[in-house]
């Protein structure tokens, strides 16, 4: 099974679905007829470890460490080792969706051995009433795996984590020293498992180029270990690194020791850099051109960007290719019962992109100076849906996660229309900006096409700080958009931020109150607080003086450079808010504790809220439907109505009337109109049906009506049309 390129994601990213970078690159290589194989080494290590043989070896190794003191929890797990060994294969198969009947046994709560993670069940038993047997089984099985993980961290390898490994070595690693020292130690227990898997693959594939994608700091150590092994064992194979971590952290790497492990490090979009690296290896000449690539030249780290070729357009990069990845082996877990949170860890999602970069590109905390944000290039809606259909056939999965920085509303609308035209059934979710384009009608259209959830940045729920961030939204606007999404049946997750430069304690407290009101109003289902971090490629990092902060040092490290330590001139210790913000949010997400005073969440004195208690309630008051723009698109999601004519007698006069009977998925309803208007409406609904490629504007519909009748506005804003607006007549 020899191939030219071997693409890997090192441990660990997600348990439930592959990280998409290698699938994107493999899809591109297919367009160039370059043979490649890919692997997610993370899931393969997890499956080797969490197996009958894996646990037998693990517990044997732990018992050999006789001089290592163990906690009472670790002793309990060790005492129950036979129960863990007996149950592990069945539990993993259940979490892979292969053994669904095991849920009944798990839920009886006398099947799985229980250690410290199960103590939290007392708090969560109330939530199980709304969870089905499968979900409850997944949650209990997840706690079981987390117990084993705790044991591994304490007794085997302190760097272990399900979605990251040795993350501290990759975080703010300005110097390569600590990582280099770790790489010169003997293999850890996890390293041995990883190298055994890697050796089996490399010996069969025998690639010319070994390409390692490093999306996060938690993949970095394992990436270097893989590169180190291949360098030592197969010195003829060239090795390259790409991915999110080098794109943000290694843009100024200068430590030549890094190139003891890697021959190349490429930045930003990988397609052209990888093609040129591959060509240089195949041609093996003295003169080669590169795109955004670091390499060692005459003993010096050199940045090469000398080709005149431009990056490939999105239309030319091909459809992601998930072949070679063990798609039926991934593990779905439920760590928390919140329906939005579970989407990151439960279920298999095909990853796609609607648009490269960000159409807004202004947020001051974001890396807007880098190409992955700065270079905005949307993909045509028809091509996106072509890729949806192709991936559905290839993977057998119809769930899609669009991994955009912020999906453009206009493109989301066109994608939704195209999905509906083709009559295909998909579920999809993405990241958005909470901007006013997300009207009630657009949200209904997105839901009809299969959109089940969105995540978006509310950041700091303060209008002053939102302006400073240049977010382009207000709290009031966010409230209205989240209402539109929620009422359409789309789950909403909000990213929340605290500790932004110049943020006062009062603004933090008021921001929490805004969040409390949003959850109490039922327009947010999920959220996550994170503390502001200053990065080198954001406006705050590049121009700190404009934001009231001072860099601790101007020194540029020789290895990773992204996170910047800084001094906030306000002198506020934002760390102390972390626990209270997160604890209150956890309760709000479960629909409880809205009546608590905000002071109850903190063990230090906070100022009183200055936000009116009905701020969000007022913001959510119904918007008028009497503001249709002439260029707005009109779309009908329903079917053709049945009609019945009758005569209506009033004060001696007779008028011909029509009843139109509509059927949607849930109910049957009637509307009445006079015969002429009814006949026009039946004809027009056929024209504006979502199945048609031609889309009519409000102006065109008005002109069509007024060709034979008068007073269009009176008809359009009448009760019958308002009823249709509630049942799928959309103005977009």
GIGI-V880806 format. One record per residue. PSI is psi as a letter, one per 40 degrees, with the letter a starting at -180 (999 if undefined). Layout:
BEGIN
[[PSI] [PSI]]
END
This chain:
BEGIN
[[f] [h] [i] [d] [i] [h] [h] [i] [h] [i] [i] [i] [c] [i] [d] [e] [i] [i] [h] [e] [d] [d] [d] [d] [d] [d] [d] [d] [d] [d] [e] [e] [f] [h] [h] [i] [i] [i] [i] [g] [d] [d] [d] [d] [d] [d] [d] [d] [d] [g] [i] [d] [d] [d] [d] [d] [d] [d] [d] [d] [d] [d] [d] [d] [g] [d] [e] [h] [i] [i] [i] [d] [d] [d] [d] [d] [d] [d] [d] [e] [d] [d] [d] [d] [d] [d] [e] [d] [d] [d] [d] [d] [d] [d] [e] [e] [e] [e] [f] [d] [e] [d] [d] [d] [d] [d] [e] [e] [f] [e] [d] [h] [i] [h] [a] [d] [d] [e] [d] [e] [d] [d] [d] [e] [d] [d] [d] [e] [d] [e] [h] [i] [d] [d] [d] [d] [d] [d] [d] [d] [d] [d] [d] [d] [d] [d] [d] [d] [d] [d] [d] [d] [d] [d] [e] [d] [h] [e] [e] [i] [i] [d] [e] [i] [h] [f] [d] [d] [e] [e] [h] [f] [g] [d] [i] [e] [d] [d] [d] [d] [d] [d] [e] [e] [i] [i] [h] [i] [d] [d] [d] [d] [d] [d] [d] [d] [d] [d] [d] [d] [d] [d] [d] [d] [d] [g] [i] [d] [h] [h] [h] [h] [h] [g] [d] [i] [d] [e] [e] [d] [d] [d] [d] [d] [d] [d] [d] [d] [d] [d] [d] [d] [d] [g] [e] [e] [h] [i] [h] [i] [h] [a] [a] [d] [d] [d] [d] [d] [d] [f] [e] [f] [h] [e] [h] [e] [d] [d] [e] [e] [d] [i] [d] [i] [h] [i] [i] [a] [h] [e] [d] [d] [d] [d] [d] [d] [d] [d] [d] [d] [d] [d] [d] [f] [i] [d] [h] [i] [i] [i] [h] [f] [h] [i] [i] [h] [h] [f] [e] [h] [h] [h] [h] [h] [f] [e] [i] [e] [i] [i] [i] [i] [i] [d] [e] [e] [e] [i] [h] [i] [h] [e] [i] [d] [i] [g] [d] [e] [e] [i] [h] [h] [i] [h] [d] [i] [e] [h] [d] [d] [d] [e] [d] [e] [e] [h] [i] [h] [h] [h] [h] [i] [h] [d] [h] [h] [a] [h] [e] [d] [f] [e] [h] [e] [e] [i] [f] [e] [e] [i] [d] [e] [d] [d] [h] [h] [h] [i] [i] [h] [d] [d] [d] [d] [d] [d] [d] [d] [d] [d] [d] [d] [d] [d] [e] [e] [h] [f] [h] [h] [h] [h] [f] [i] [d] [h] [h] [h] [d] [d] [d] [d] [d] [d] [d] [d] [d] [d] [d] [d] [d] [e] [f] [i] [h] [i] [h] [i] [i] [i] [h] [i] [h] [g] [i] [e] [d] [g] [i] [d] [d] [d] [d] [d] [d] [d] [d] [d] [e] [e] [h] [e] [i] [i] [i] [i] [h] [d] [b] [h] [g] [h] [d] [d] [d] [d] [d] [d] [d] [f] [d] [e] [i] [i] [d] [d] [d] [d] [d] [d] [d] [d] [d] [d] [d] [d] [d] [e] [f] [h] [i] [h] [h] [h] [h] [i] [i] [i] [e] [i] [h] [e] [h] [i] [d] [d] [d] [d] [d] [d] [d] [d] [d] [d] [d] [d] [d] [d] [d] [d] [e] [e] [e] [h] [e] [i] [i] [h] [h] [i] [h] [h] [h] [h] [i] [d] [e] [i] [d] [d] [d] [d] [g] [d] [d] [e] [e] [f] [i] [h] [i] [d] [i] [e] [h] [h] [i] [e] [b] [h] [g] [c] [h] [h] [h] [i] [h] [h] [e] [d] [e] [h] [g] [d] [d] [e] [e] [d] [d] [d] [d] [d] [d] [d] [d] [d] [d] [d] [d] [e] [f] [i] [f] [d] [e] [i] [i] [d] [d] [d] [e] [i] [f] [i] [h] [i] [i] [i] [h] [e] [h] [i] [e] [f] [d] [d] [d] [d] [d] [e] [i] [h] [i] [i] [e] [f] [f] [h] [i] [d] [e] [i] [i] [h] [h] [h] [e] [a] [a] [h] [i] [i] [i] [h] [i] [i] [h] [h] [h] [h] [f] [e] [i] [h] [h] [h] [i] [h] [h] [h] [h] [i] [h] [a] [d] [d] [i] [h] [i] [i] [i] [i] [i] [i] [d] [d] [d] [d] [d] [d] [d] [d] [d] [d] [d] [d] [d] [e] [i] [d] [e] [i] [d] [h] [h] [i] [i] [d] [d] [d] [d] [d] [d] [d] [d] [e] [d] [e] [i] [i] [f] [d] [d] [d] [d] [d] [e] [i] [d] [d] [d] [d] [d] [d] [d] [e] [f] [e] [h] [i] [h] [999]]
END
